[in-house]
């Protein structure tokens, strides 16, 4: 994916969904999937990878934090009145744009 910011093209990755079957949780599967997604993004020249997480999902928040994601924006989805956070991981270990 890419977007334009001040006339400059900024390529970024977005993880749309991470889901592991209940019986397979707590085995590192989600962590491995995310790390693979970040590595693919990095090898494709992508600097920032984003993911949304529900503010009530503390387990997912901790997983994303352990991988290296940081909160960049808090948002509320009006139709669902669900609060989410936008997290970002910079593949060069720098600050997200």
N, C-alpha and C positions, 0 to 999 in steps of 0.2 A: 504494500500500500504506500501511497505517497500523498502528501498534501503540499500546498504552496503557502509560504509564509514570507511576506515582504518581497515577493518576486523570486525567492529562492525555493528550490524544491527540497523538501525534507522527507526522506524515506523513513518509514517506521513500521514496526511490527505490532500486531494486536492479537492477543490470545482471546478468542471469543468464548471459549468454554473449556473447563477442566472438570472431568467427571470420572470417578472410579467407582466401580460396583462396591456396595457395602461390605461384602465378604472379602474383598481384596484390599481394603483400606489399611493404612498404617504399615505398609510394606515398601514405601518409597516409590510407588508407581507414579503418582502425580509429580513428585519431585523430579524423577527421571524424564517424564514427558516435558516438563517445563524447561529443564536444562537442555534437552534436545532442541526444543523450539528456539531457545536463546542462541544456541550454537549455530543452528541453521540461519537464523536472522543475521548473526555476526558474519558468517561466511558469505552471506549475500550482500554485505556492505551496509546492513541496517545498523544504525547507532542506538536507537531507542525502541524498547519493546514495552507496550502498555497492556494492562489488564484491569477490568473493573471487578470489584469485590463488594459484596453486601456488608454493611457495617456490623451486622449481627453475626456474621460468619467468622468468628474468632479463629477457628482452626485454619481456614483458608488464609486469613490475614497473616498468621504466623508462618505458614508454609511459604507464602510469597515473600515475606520479610527474610526468611532464612535463605531464599534463593538470591536475594539482593534487591528486590523491588522496594521502592519508596513511594509514599503517598505524594501525589502532586495536585490533587483536586478532590474536594468533597462535592457530591452532587445528589440531587433528589429526583427520582423518576416520578413525574407527576401522575401518570395513569395508575401506577401501583402504589404511590406514596411510599416508595421503598428507597431508603438512603443507601447510596453506594459511594465508594471511593475509587478514584482513578489512580492506579499505581504505575510506576515506570521503572524500568531497569535499563541503564546505559551499558551497552556491550563493551565499552572502553573504560568502564569504572569511573566515568565522569558524571557530572550533573546532567539530568535529562533536560532537553530543550523545551 
